[in-house]
Amino acid sequence: MNGFAGNFVKCALRFDGKPGSDVNGFIDAIEIYKHCAQVSDMNALRGLPMLLDVVNLLRITFGPKKPAYLVYRELFSTEQDYKTTTDVCEKRPILSHLPADALSEKV
């Protein structure tokens, strides 16, 4: 395999982030392209540095939102251990799924 085989050079997929865009379809297409073009993780990192990290961020940012009760169920499904910083890092992405009006400061 030469140095140019298995990369994203000919990948024409784009995601614009508009409200009607299907983020899950985009992610599936990228993963299928990566598999079919035999793009190794190393080449994916070189050619599209944020691809592996951005997949989760795309789902969080542009994907369909979960209802608040499901987010809370996931959030409180595990207890916090002694590593608070780790727990906070794990819970932040879950909280990002809450709808904007889900948290009220009124009691």
CORGI-V882320 format. One record per residue. RES is the residue in three letters. PHI is phi in whole degrees, 0 to 359 (none if undefined). PSI is psi in whole degrees, -180 to 180 (* if undefined). OMEGA is omega as a letter, one per 20 degrees, with the letter a starting at -180 (NA if undefined). Layout:
res=RES phi=PHI psi=PSI omega=OMEGA
res=RES phi=PHI psi=PSI omega=OMEGA
This chain:
res=MET phi=none psi=128 omega=a
res=ASN phi=279 psi=176 omega=a
res=GLY phi=294 psi=-18 omega=a
res=PHE phi=260 psi=-8 omega=r
res=ALA phi=287 psi=147 omega=r
res=GLY phi=66 psi=57 omega=r
res=ASN phi=219 psi=-179 omega=a
res=PHE phi=262 psi=17 omega=a
res=VAL phi=302 psi=-43 omega=a
res=LYS phi=265 psi=8 omega=r
res=CYS phi=286 psi=119 omega=a
res=ALA phi=262 psi=6 omega=a
res=LEU phi=289 psi=138 omega=r
res=ARG phi=221 psi=150 omega=r
res=PHE phi=233 psi=122 omega=a
res=ASP phi=264 psi=-14 omega=r
res=GLY phi=79 psi=9 omega=r
res=LYS phi=289 psi=155 omega=a
res=PRO phi=306 psi=-35 omega=a
res=GLY phi=276 psi=-3 omega=a
res=SER phi=288 psi=142 omega=a
res=ASP phi=264 psi=98 omega=a
res=VAL phi=294 psi=-38 omega=a
res=ASN phi=293 psi=-38 omega=r
res=GLY phi=297 psi=-41 omega=r
res=PHE phi=297 psi=-46 omega=a
res=ILE phi=297 psi=-44 omega=r
res=ASP phi=300 psi=-44 omega=a
res=ALA phi=297 psi=-42 omega=r
res=ILE phi=297 psi=-44 omega=a
res=GLU phi=294 psi=-39 omega=r
res=ILE phi=294 psi=-45 omega=r
res=TYR phi=301 psi=-45 omega=a
res=LYS phi=301 psi=-42 omega=r
res=HIS phi=291 psi=-49 omega=a
res=CYS phi=294 psi=-38 omega=r
res=ALA phi=276 psi=2 omega=r
res=GLN phi=52 psi=49 omega=r
res=VAL phi=277 psi=118 omega=r
res=SER phi=288 psi=162 omega=r
res=ASP phi=299 psi=-36 omega=r
res=MET phi=296 psi=-45 omega=r
res=ASN phi=291 psi=-35 omega=r
res=ALA phi=297 psi=-40 omega=r
res=LEU phi=293 psi=-37 omega=r
res=ARG phi=287 psi=-44 omega=a
res=GLY phi=278 psi=-32 omega=a
res=LEU phi=217 psi=79 omega=a
res=PRO phi=308 psi=-34 omega=a
res=MET phi=260 psi=8 omega=a
res=LEU phi=303 psi=-48 omega=a
res=LEU phi=291 psi=-35 omega=r
res=ASP phi=278 psi=-32 omega=a
res=VAL phi=284 psi=-19 omega=a
res=VAL phi=302 psi=-49 omega=r
res=ASN phi=294 psi=-41 omega=r
res=LEU phi=295 psi=-37 omega=r
res=LEU phi=297 psi=-43 omega=r
res=ARG phi=298 psi=-43 omega=a
res=ILE phi=294 psi=-45 omega=a
res=THR phi=283 psi=-47 omega=a
res=PHE phi=249 psi=-9 omega=a
res=GLY phi=286 psi=169 omega=r
res=PRO phi=296 psi=142 omega=a
res=LYS phi=276 psi=143 omega=r
res=LYS phi=278 psi=152 omega=r
res=PRO phi=297 psi=151 omega=a
res=ALA phi=303 psi=-39 omega=a
res=TYR phi=296 psi=-33 omega=r
res=LEU phi=289 psi=-36 omega=r
res=VAL phi=295 psi=-46 omega=r
res=TYR phi=297 psi=-39 omega=r
res=ARG phi=299 psi=-45 omega=r
res=GLU phi=294 psi=-40 omega=a
res=LEU phi=298 psi=-43 omega=a
res=PHE phi=261 psi=12 omega=a
res=SER phi=287 psi=-22 omega=r
res=THR phi=234 psi=149 omega=r
res=GLU phi=274 psi=152 omega=r
res=GLN phi=289 psi=136 omega=r
res=ASP phi=264 psi=-168 omega=a
res=TYR phi=287 psi=-14 omega=r
res=LYS phi=268 psi=84 omega=a
res=THR phi=299 psi=-42 omega=a
res=THR phi=297 psi=-38 omega=r
res=THR phi=294 psi=-43 omega=a
res=ASP phi=298 psi=-43 omega=r
res=VAL phi=298 psi=-42 omega=r
res=CYS phi=296 psi=-34 omega=r
res=GLU phi=282 psi=-30 omega=a
res=LYS phi=274 psi=-26 omega=a
res=ARG phi=303 psi=-48 omega=r
res=PRO phi=297 psi=-32 omega=r
res=ILE phi=294 psi=-44 omega=r
res=LEU phi=297 psi=-27 omega=a
res=SER phi=293 psi=-14 omega=r
res=HIS phi=278 psi=-10 omega=a
res=LEU phi=292 psi=138 omega=r
res=PRO phi=297 psi=156 omega=a
res=ALA phi=302 psi=-34 omega=a
res=ASP phi=264 psi=14 omega=a
res=ALA phi=284 psi=-32 omega=a
res=LEU phi=258 psi=124 omega=r
res=SER phi=242 psi=140 omega=r
res=GLU phi=273 psi=-4 omega=r
res=LYS phi=276 psi=145 omega=r
res=VAL phi=252 psi=* omega=NA
